[in-house]
C-alpha cells in the first residue's frame, strides 16, 4: 500500500512538471493549451494537495507519538522569545560560502526580515549544494524555524525558508530524520496553507509572487518529506 501511494505521488508530480514545462514553452499537453492547460494545472495541484493532506496526517500522527519519547532537539513548541537586537554598527557583509557565517548572520540579524530573507537565501544555496550537511545542522534548523515564527507575515522570509527546507529534503535521510519532526512539518504546512489555490471559475491565471511561490515550495518540500516517509515503510 505504501508503494502504491509513493507511485501515485510520483506520477502526480511528474505530470505537474510536464504541464508546467508546456506552459513555459507555450506548447500543448494532452491537447490542452493556454488557459485550458492552466485550469488543468490547478486541478492537478488540487489533486496533489488532497493526496498530501491524507498522507501528511498519517506521518504527523506517527511522528507526534514518537516525539513524546524523544530528548531535546526536536523543536518542541514553546513561548517565542522576542527578537534579539542586531549588533551595533552597519550590517556586516555576508559570506555566502561559509555555512557557519550564514547561520551566525541569521542569529545576529533575526530582528530584520530583510536580513533574515538574505541569510535564508544563502542557506538555501548551501543546502542545494550539500543537503546532508545543512540539514544536519541543528542550529541552522532551529534558527530557520525561529525566523519563520518571528516574521510570519513576510512573504520573502517564508519563500527563502521553504526553499531551504525543500533543498534539504532532496536528501531522503535528512527528510526522514530531521524534517519529518512536528516542528518542521508544522512550519511547512503553515506556509502551505497561506496561499489557497484560486477558483478556476473566477481566476484563470497561475498564482505568482513570493507568497504564492512560498506556498508552492512548501508543497514541494512536503511532497519530498512524505515520499521519504513512504519509501521507508515496510514492503
Beta strands, then each sheet from edge to edge (+ up, - down):
end
